Amino acid sequence: MPKHANVDEYMATLPDDRRAVMEKLRTTIGAAAPDAVEGISYNMPAFRLDGRFLVSYEAFKHHYSLFPWSDAMAAELGAALQPYAVGKGTIRFPKDQPIPLDLVARVVEFRLREVAADRRGGAAV
């Protein structure tokens, strides 16, 4: 897989149907974290806040992934997140189902709190 210099370059490599879904993820994440900076991390689209990793997302053959999730996030978002949390910090949305963008926004909001807590030295989320 070629290295991507930026998110637009990454998006240009996707088939139209996959690009449309990924653009929805991009827009949803950007709206939930307007101060975050977009870039490439591990050769996939990602957002950082104050230099700290916030989230990344990727299009795979059979699903779309959003990274990361945590046990604390699973506890807070409960049943809404449970069908999509598959381990190793991965939230996986099946390719043939609509992505619950409201849940994506909630995940990003949770990550914003985690990053803020980390910046403060580990205060509770």
ChimeraX attribute file (.defattr): number of C-alpha atoms within 10 A of each C-alpha:
attribute: neighborCount
match mode: 1-to-1
recipient: residues
	/A:1	4
	/A:2	7
	/A:3	11
	/A:4	18
	/A:5	13
	/A:6	16
	/A:7	17
	/A:8	13
	/A:9	13
	/A:10	18
	/A:11	19
	/A:12	10
	/A:13	12
	/A:14	13
	/A:15	9
	/A:16	11
	/A:17	8
	/A:18	17
	/A:19	16
	/A:20	13
	/A:21	16
	/A:22	19
	/A:23	13
	/A:24	13
	/A:25	22
	/A:26	18
	/A:27	14
	/A:28	18
	/A:29	26
	/A:30	17
	/A:31	13
	/A:32	17
	/A:33	19
	/A:34	11
	/A:35	12
	/A:36	21
	/A:37	16
	/A:38	19
	/A:39	17
	/A:40	20
	/A:41	18
	/A:42	9
	/A:43	17
	/A:44	18
	/A:45	24
	/A:46	24
	/A:47	23
	/A:48	20
	/A:49	17
	/A:50	12
	/A:51	9
	/A:52	14
	/A:53	17
	/A:54	24
	/A:55	22
	/A:56	23
	/A:57	23
	/A:58	17
	/A:59	20
	/A:60	13
	/A:61	8
	/A:62	11
	/A:63	16
	/A:64	21
	/A:65	21
	/A:66	23
	/A:67	19
	/A:68	20
	/A:69	22
	/A:70	18
	/A:71	12
	/A:72	12
	/A:73	17
	/A:74	15
	/A:75	11
	/A:76	15
	/A:77	15
	/A:78	12
	/A:79	10
	/A:80	12
	/A:81	21
	/A:82	12
	/A:83	11
	/A:84	16
	/A:85	21
	/A:86	14
	/A:87	12
	/A:88	10
	/A:89	14
	/A:90	17
	/A:91	23
	/A:92	23
	/A:93	21
	/A:94	14
	/A:95	16
	/A:96	9
	/A:97	8
	/A:98	9
	/A:99	17
	/A:100	12
	/A:101	14
	/A:102	11
	/A:103	14
	/A:104	18
	/A:105	18
	/A:106	17
	/A:107	24
	/A:108	25
	/A:109	16
	/A:110	20
	/A:111	21
	/A:112	21
	/A:113	14
	/A:114	20
	/A:115	20
	/A:116	18
	/A:117	14
	/A:118	14
	/A:119	12
	/A:120	10
	/A:121	9
	/A:122	11
	/A:123	11
	/A:124	10
	/A:125	15
